[in-house]
Amino acid sequence: MRTITNSALRIVQFFLVLIATALIGNVRATTQNAAGSATSAINFAIFVLALSWITVLYGILIHFVEAVAIPIVALAFDSSATLFTFIGATVLSAKLTAANCANWGHRPSDWIAFGSDNTEKRCREIQAGLVFMWFLFATFAATLFLAFREFRRNGGSVRGPSMSQISA
């Protein structure tokens, strides 16, 4: 039985992934003559969002179809999504820096927001995508905690058996 908290988090994750994919996907779609490192960071963010889609859809699926609910699989999906979302958001944040999108004249030529006809729009889309990726990271961390708790509750063990389980 899935908790209402887990279900609410999965619904929130669905919308966060949807919005972040739209924003970062539009940045990727409008890329023209961007620096290689900027394109690589955007491509990695798209990979992270694709992994997030798989995780969210599996989480929603196990809410409705109890037969496919394998706690170790949910734990693996949530842990990888949490890790990669954190890395992806950190990479984009480091490439963007604390940017004022209206004042971009002093930036180096390989800045991540350069690479489209409208630099300010691209910068703002990356900023908005980052906000949704950070919120997505927070929700993945919460569902990772819930998945770990359920894994432990269902008899999954990271350590060996307890002393009461050993018979002489």
Backbone bond lengths (Angstrom), bond angles and torsions (degrees), N, CA, C in turn:
res aa  C-N    CA-C-N  psi(-1)  N-CA   C-N-CA  omega(-1)  CA-C   N-CA-C  phi
1 M - - - 1.455 - - 1.525 108.83 -
2 R 1.271 116.50 122.09 1.461 121.77 179.66 1.528 109.65 -80.93
3 T 1.299 115.34 144.34 1.461 119.67 179.69 1.524 109.92 -79.99
4 I 1.306 115.55 159.19 1.459 121.12 178.20 1.529 109.82 -67.14
5 T 1.327 117.19 -31.68 1.464 121.17 178.15 1.521 110.95 -64.84
6 N 1.326 115.72 -45.85 1.460 120.62 179.25 1.526 110.61 -62.74
7 S 1.318 116.73 -41.77 1.463 120.69 179.25 1.529 111.40 -65.04
8 A 1.308 116.73 -42.36 1.466 120.24 178.73 1.520 110.89 -65.11
9 L 1.327 116.89 -40.38 1.465 120.29 177.79 1.524 111.34 -63.48
10 R 1.328 117.48 -39.46 1.469 120.24 179.31 1.530 111.19 -65.98
11 I 1.317 117.12 -37.91 1.461 119.59 177.81 1.527 110.32 -66.60
12 V 1.324 116.57 -42.62 1.470 120.62 177.03 1.526 109.98 -62.22
13 Q 1.343 116.79 -42.97 1.464 120.90 177.84 1.521 111.42 -60.18
14 F 1.310 116.91 -40.51 1.458 120.54 179.40 1.528 110.79 -57.24
15 F 1.322 116.75 -48.32 1.462 120.17 -178.56 1.525 112.18 -70.90
16 L 1.327 117.60 -35.90 1.464 119.99 177.21 1.531 111.30 -65.37
17 V 1.330 116.42 -42.75 1.469 119.88 178.39 1.520 110.05 -66.07
18 L 1.312 117.30 -40.05 1.458 121.20 178.90 1.526 111.25 -59.62
19 I 1.326 116.85 -48.61 1.463 120.67 -177.97 1.525 110.98 -69.03
20 A 1.329 117.43 -43.73 1.465 120.22 -179.92 1.525 111.10 -64.13
21 T 1.322 117.00 -38.87 1.465 120.12 177.67 1.516 110.93 -64.12
22 A 1.312 116.98 -40.86 1.469 120.32 178.62 1.529 111.01 -63.52
23 L 1.310 117.15 -44.02 1.463 120.57 -177.45 1.534 111.92 -69.44
24 I 1.316 116.43 -51.65 1.467 119.81 -178.02 1.525 110.22 -70.34
25 G 1.315 117.23 -34.58 1.463 120.50 176.21 1.516 112.14 -63.35
26 N 1.326 117.02 -37.52 1.461 120.07 177.01 1.522 110.87 -68.44
27 V 1.321 117.19 -36.38 1.465 120.09 175.54 1.526 109.44 -61.26
28 R 1.316 116.15 -44.07 1.473 120.28 -179.90 1.527 110.82 -66.90
29 A 1.304 116.98 -39.03 1.468 120.43 -177.34 1.523 112.24 -68.80
30 T 1.316 117.34 -29.97 1.466 119.94 -178.03 1.521 112.87 -97.92
31 T 1.323 117.77 11.47 1.460 121.14 -179.66 1.514 110.67 -69.40
32 Q 1.332 115.12 128.79 1.464 122.45 176.46 1.519 107.96 -139.20
33 N 1.305 116.88 120.31 1.466 121.95 175.72 1.521 113.53 54.12
34 A 1.316 117.75 40.14 1.458 121.44 177.22 1.523 109.38 -82.21
35 A 1.314 115.66 159.14 1.460 120.85 176.07 1.525 109.33 -63.75
36 G 1.328 115.76 151.89 1.464 120.51 -178.44 1.512 113.24 -60.71
37 S 1.337 117.03 -39.57 1.458 119.66 -179.85 1.531 111.18 -68.60
38 A 1.325 117.00 -33.47 1.463 120.31 177.92 1.523 110.38 -68.24
39 T 1.317 116.14 -43.72 1.466 120.17 178.86 1.525 110.68 -64.53
40 S 1.326 117.24 -39.24 1.470 120.67 178.44 1.520 111.37 -63.21
41 A 1.319 117.46 -41.13 1.469 120.68 179.41 1.529 110.85 -64.91
42 I 1.326 116.40 -41.62 1.470 119.86 178.70 1.530 110.11 -66.65
43 N 1.333 117.37 -41.97 1.464 120.38 178.18 1.525 111.53 -62.60
44 F 1.329 117.37 -39.10 1.460 120.00 177.61 1.524 110.31 -65.21
45 A 1.321 117.05 -39.15 1.467 119.88 177.77 1.529 110.93 -62.88
46 I 1.331 116.94 -37.79 1.469 120.25 176.62 1.533 110.26 -65.00
47 F 1.332 117.49 -40.76 1.468 120.99 176.02 1.521 110.65 -60.07
48 V 1.329 116.71 -45.30 1.464 121.32 179.52 1.523 110.60 -60.34
49 L 1.314 116.67 -41.65 1.464 119.96 179.49 1.525 111.66 -68.74
50 A 1.330 117.97 -34.29 1.466 120.28 175.64 1.531 110.25 -64.96
51 L 1.322 116.88 -42.79 1.466 120.60 175.87 1.525 110.43 -63.06
52 S 1.319 116.36 -38.17 1.465 120.28 177.93 1.523 111.63 -64.60
53 W 1.335 116.72 -38.28 1.474 120.21 176.03 1.520 110.61 -59.27
54 I 1.326 117.04 -46.19 1.468 120.79 -179.39 1.524 110.13 -61.03
55 T 1.321 116.31 -44.28 1.462 120.68 -179.59 1.523 111.73 -63.89
56 V 1.315 116.77 -45.69 1.466 120.80 -178.43 1.531 110.61 -66.04
57 L 1.319 117.11 -43.97 1.467 119.33 179.95 1.522 111.78 -65.18
58 Y 1.340 117.61 -37.24 1.465 119.71 175.38 1.526 109.92 -65.79
59 G 1.325 117.21 -41.40 1.463 120.27 178.55 1.515 112.85 -62.27
60 I 1.323 116.27 -38.94 1.473 119.84 177.38 1.528 109.95 -71.18
61 L 1.331 117.07 -38.32 1.460 120.99 179.22 1.527 111.61 -61.70
62 I 1.336 117.53 -44.73 1.465 118.76 -178.34 1.529 111.74 -70.40
63 H 1.321 116.59 -16.20 1.461 118.26 174.08 1.524 110.73 -69.60
64 F 1.332 117.13 -36.86 1.465 121.34 -176.82 1.522 113.41 -95.23
65 V 1.331 118.16 -32.24 1.464 121.79 -178.12 1.527 107.84 -116.64
66 E 1.309 115.35 98.40 1.461 121.69 -175.82 1.529 112.26 -65.52
67 A 1.328 117.66 -24.50 1.468 120.91 -176.85 1.523 113.00 -67.19
68 V 1.319 118.43 -26.15 1.464 120.66 -179.63 1.525 112.24 -94.53
69 A 1.319 116.92 5.27 1.469 120.87 -178.61 1.524 110.08 -80.65
70 I 1.316 115.94 98.10 1.459 122.14 176.58 1.529 106.13 -110.82
71 P 1.336 117.30 113.82 1.463 119.59 -172.80 1.534 114.20 -58.08
72 I 1.319 118.93 -37.26 1.464 119.84 -178.67 1.530 111.04 -69.52
73 V 1.329 117.36 -31.84 1.465 120.79 177.77 1.531 109.67 -70.20
74 A 1.324 116.33 -43.75 1.463 119.89 176.80 1.525 110.57 -61.99
75 L 1.316 116.46 -38.95 1.460 120.69 177.88 1.526 110.72 -65.16
76 A 1.317 117.65 -42.32 1.463 121.19 179.37 1.526 111.23 -65.90
77 F 1.328 117.29 -44.88 1.464 120.71 178.16 1.531 111.31 -61.51
78 D 1.328 116.38 -47.82 1.459 119.81 -177.94 1.523 112.26 -66.21
79 S 1.331 117.02 -38.64 1.462 118.55 179.77 1.528 111.44 -69.19
80 S 1.329 117.47 -41.12 1.471 118.70 178.31 1.528 111.16 -68.58
81 A 1.315 117.71 -39.12 1.468 120.30 178.06 1.526 110.92 -65.67
82 T 1.318 117.43 -40.24 1.461 120.69 177.91 1.522 111.01 -63.32
83 L 1.323 116.49 -47.62 1.463 120.90 -179.57 1.525 111.94 -62.59
84 F 1.330 116.78 -50.61 1.455 119.81 -176.68 1.527 112.66 -69.46
85 T 1.323 117.53 -33.04 1.463 119.67 176.45 1.524 110.34 -66.32
86 F 1.317 116.48 -40.53 1.463 119.63 176.41 1.531 111.08 -63.04
87 I 1.319 116.86 -45.89 1.467 120.43 179.83 1.526 110.83 -63.77
88 G 1.334 116.98 -45.25 1.461 120.68 -179.57 1.514 112.95 -62.56
89 A 1.322 116.71 -43.28 1.464 119.99 178.98 1.524 110.99 -68.12
90 T 1.316 117.26 -36.01 1.459 120.63 177.54 1.524 111.26 -67.03
91 V 1.321 117.35 -42.05 1.468 121.15 179.13 1.527 110.46 -62.62
92 L 1.337 116.65 -48.33 1.457 119.10 179.24 1.526 111.82 -63.51
93 S 1.318 117.32 -38.14 1.467 120.54 178.15 1.523 111.18 -64.36
94 A 1.328 116.41 -41.77 1.462 119.82 179.75 1.525 111.29 -67.83
95 K 1.332 117.05 -37.12 1.467 119.63 179.29 1.525 112.13 -72.69
96 L 1.323 117.18 -34.06 1.465 120.86 -178.29 1.526 111.22 -79.79
97 T 1.300 117.47 -35.10 1.469 126.02 -172.08 1.529 109.52 60.74
98 A 1.318 116.57 -178.09 1.462 120.65 178.41 1.521 107.36 -77.58
99 A 1.305 114.91 91.56 1.464 120.35 -168.62 1.515 112.49 -101.40
100 N 1.312 114.21 140.17 1.448 122.21 165.64 1.529 104.50 -100.42
101 C 1.287 116.34 105.83 1.468 120.26 -171.77 1.527 113.23 -64.94
102 A 1.313 117.23 -20.67 1.459 119.51 179.09 1.529 111.99 -82.31
103 N 1.325 117.49 -17.58 1.461 121.95 -177.74 1.529 108.51 -124.68
104 W 1.301 117.18 84.23 1.460 121.68 -175.75 1.525 113.10 -114.64
105 G 1.314 117.97 16.05 1.456 121.54 -174.76 1.511 115.36 -69.30
106 H 1.309 119.26 -26.18 1.456 122.33 -175.80 1.533 113.50 -97.11
107 R 1.293 118.30 12.13 1.467 122.04 -177.13 1.525 111.30 -81.24
108 P 1.356 116.90 151.97 1.472 118.98 176.34 1.527 111.02 -68.65
109 S 1.301 116.75 163.24 1.471 120.67 -173.64 1.525 112.96 -69.04
110 D 1.326 118.87 -18.53 1.467 120.44 179.09 1.534 112.82 -99.09
111 W 1.330 116.95 19.28 1.460 120.83 178.25 1.518 109.39 -62.14
112 I 1.315 117.13 142.39 1.465 122.86 -172.27 1.526 112.90 -63.93
113 A 1.309 118.42 -27.09 1.467 120.22 -178.17 1.522 112.56 -80.37
114 F 1.333 117.61 -15.37 1.458 119.08 174.26 1.521 108.35 -77.88
115 G 1.308 116.82 141.08 1.458 119.38 177.70 1.508 113.65 134.76
116 S 1.325 117.22 16.01 1.466 120.13 174.15 1.526 107.70 -147.36
117 D 1.315 115.45 174.35 1.464 119.66 179.82 1.527 112.31 -68.64
118 N 1.329 116.68 -28.28 1.453 121.19 -177.18 1.531 108.58 -121.66
119 T 1.313 116.70 94.46 1.468 122.04 -175.64 1.516 111.81 -64.29
120 E 1.328 117.36 -40.75 1.460 120.21 -178.88 1.524 111.52 -64.17
121 K 1.321 117.35 -41.74 1.467 121.69 178.25 1.535 110.59 -63.75
122 R 1.328 116.08 -44.54 1.467 120.29 179.33 1.529 110.20 -62.08
123 C 1.331 116.79 -42.72 1.458 121.06 179.22 1.533 110.83 -61.42
124 R 1.314 116.45 -44.84 1.468 120.12 -179.08 1.529 111.63 -67.60
125 E 1.321 117.72 -35.66 1.465 120.29 176.59 1.531 110.87 -66.04
126 I 1.317 116.86 -39.67 1.467 119.36 177.42 1.525 110.04 -65.95
127 Q 1.333 116.95 -42.27 1.465 119.91 177.42 1.529 111.62 -59.72
128 A 1.320 116.07 -46.25 1.470 119.71 -179.53 1.529 110.87 -65.41
129 G 1.331 116.80 -41.79 1.457 120.27 177.05 1.518 111.82 -61.03
130 L 1.335 116.28 -37.23 1.466 120.77 177.98 1.522 111.90 -64.55
131 V 1.312 116.27 -41.79 1.472 119.33 178.76 1.526 109.72 -59.05
132 F 1.319 116.28 -46.59 1.466 119.26 -179.99 1.527 111.67 -67.91
133 M 1.326 118.63 -32.78 1.468 120.24 176.58 1.524 111.30 -68.07
134 W 1.337 117.98 -37.40 1.466 119.34 177.78 1.526 111.34 -68.19
135 F 1.329 117.30 -40.36 1.467 118.99 175.05 1.527 110.66 -65.19
136 L 1.318 116.60 -37.10 1.460 120.72 176.50 1.520 110.60 -62.06
137 F 1.325 116.85 -41.66 1.463 120.36 176.55 1.528 110.71 -58.65
138 A 1.318 117.45 -44.23 1.462 120.73 -179.71 1.531 111.43 -62.28
139 T 1.323 116.77 -41.64 1.471 118.51 179.34 1.528 111.17 -70.45
140 F 1.339 117.96 -35.34 1.466 119.74 175.47 1.522 111.41 -65.72
141 A 1.321 117.51 -37.31 1.465 120.24 177.02 1.528 110.24 -62.77
142 A 1.321 116.41 -39.75 1.470 120.01 178.42 1.526 111.50 -66.90
143 T 1.335 117.57 -44.17 1.473 118.83 179.23 1.527 111.12 -71.11
144 L 1.326 117.92 -27.52 1.469 120.20 173.55 1.517 110.04 -63.82
145 F 1.313 116.74 -43.03 1.461 120.44 176.82 1.521 110.70 -60.83
146 L 1.329 117.16 -44.99 1.465 120.42 179.63 1.524 111.33 -65.84
147 A 1.337 117.90 -39.28 1.470 121.07 178.54 1.522 110.69 -65.92
148 F 1.326 117.33 -39.94 1.461 120.44 178.20 1.522 110.74 -65.50
149 R 1.316 115.98 -41.38 1.462 119.93 178.44 1.529 111.09 -63.09
150 E 1.331 116.73 -41.00 1.461 119.71 178.60 1.526 111.43 -69.66
151 F 1.319 116.80 -36.84 1.461 121.05 176.53 1.521 110.20 -59.92
152 R 1.317 117.20 -44.44 1.467 121.00 179.32 1.524 111.44 -69.10
153 R 1.328 116.99 -36.23 1.455 121.25 -178.81 1.526 111.42 -67.41
154 N 1.321 117.43 -34.96 1.463 121.66 -177.57 1.520 112.99 -85.61
155 G 1.306 117.42 15.50 1.460 119.52 174.29 1.508 113.93 96.23
156 G 1.306 118.02 0.18 1.457 119.88 175.46 1.509 109.35 -68.85
157 S 1.299 116.35 139.18 1.442 119.25 -176.87 1.511 109.92 -133.65
158 V 1.299 114.95 136.02 1.448 120.15 174.15 1.518 108.66 -86.55
159 R 1.314 115.80 -33.02 1.467 121.51 178.43 1.521 109.19 -99.54
160 G 1.314 115.84 -179.71 1.461 122.06 178.76 1.517 111.29 -74.88
161 P 1.318 117.27 -173.71 1.469 120.84 -178.89 1.520 110.35 -69.30
162 S 1.330 115.47 153.98 1.459 120.24 176.46 1.518 108.98 -77.43
163 M 1.292 116.29 168.75 1.468 121.05 -176.37 1.531 111.76 -63.81
164 S 1.314 117.93 -29.33 1.460 119.54 -179.48 1.522 111.61 -72.12
165 Q 1.330 117.66 -15.71 1.464 120.31 179.94 1.525 112.48 -90.25
166 I 1.281 118.32 -9.78 1.467 122.17 -178.58 1.512 109.03 -90.99
167 S 1.326 116.33 125.49 1.455 119.93 178.49 1.535 109.12 -109.35
168 A 1.291 114.96 149.21 1.476 119.61 -177.16 1.484 112.26 -86.19
